[in-house]
Amino acid sequence: MEKVIRVIIGVLIFLIIILSSFMYITGPVDKKNKDIIKVEVTNNDTFSTFGKVLYKKGLIKSEFIYKVYIKLFLKESHLEVGEYNLNKTMSLEKIMDELKKGNNYNPDNIRITFKEGLNIRQIAKEISKNTNNKYDDIIKLLEDKEFARKMINDYWFLDESILNDKIYYPLEGYLFPDTYEFLNKDVNTETIIRTLLNEFGEKIKPYQDKINENEFKLNEIVTLASIAEVESLPGSDRKKVVGVFVNRIKNNISLGSDMTAYYAYKLDDIKTGLTLNEFSNCSNPYNTRCTSKMGLPVGPISNPGLDSIIGAIDYEKSSYLYFVADCNGKTYFMNNYTEFESTIKKLMNQGLWCEVSA
């Protein structure tokens, strides 16, 4: 009896290993890579032969497993001629579903990339450049409090705090940066905005419990993330950067962020620069360069990526009050202003000073 049980257990373990391996091999090639890969089905292609094309395009992990899969699960053999938009986040099952639907290629499709750290005005420029929507109309919509109220009703992560009269654009900070695909240039602005908001919701949903337990409200978290995004170079430690901002808040020290001052003056080309009087202007609730302005600006100043958002949700606690990033993205953290100045001088002497600091 004991021998029979061992055999049964052995068989079960073997089956679990086989099943797990099969699920892995038929799963997505790259869960993070959403880049569109176009594949063309010709008159000579069938489901049986198309595995070679999918494998060469890097869309499946094994041509052999593909053939096993279609033998086991595919009842039809007809494959419609045309072009298909696929990507590496699709499992083999998802790819089969798309191919069975028929040709999904749309020559009028447009793709818009919104980079991390763009503000609403810059996003509006990208929309107007790639669609038939006019810049002024886009801005008008994104300034509209009634439109914002409608979005608050539809999205769990938005609340009344974004309706503060001193906030330039209520949805600033919540338009998630990524590459998106739309049917054609006639897509309306609301559809685009909702697509970005949907993505924001999907991205932060796994962190909902941590957000609810956080000492900062969500709008404050997004504001911290938005500053960290534009004050840090790619590769910077966002958790530590946010930690510096939090320490300043708790020690009643101005955040001293140049980027909040530029945003206050709606100055997107920072090369133009601001005067010392403009930097020290305390009347604008966005400007944290004003030494008497404690705490966060009135709202977000950019639309941050996931790294910055996670950095704000789960910031690293430390004693640091200053940071400097060099031109390679390496970030240096200091406890006092003397160390801060000394680090800047060293970076200048080494040719690594890129003026990203706080």
Disulfide bonds with the S-S distance in Angstrom:
Cys282-Cys290 1.80
Cys327-Cys354 1.76
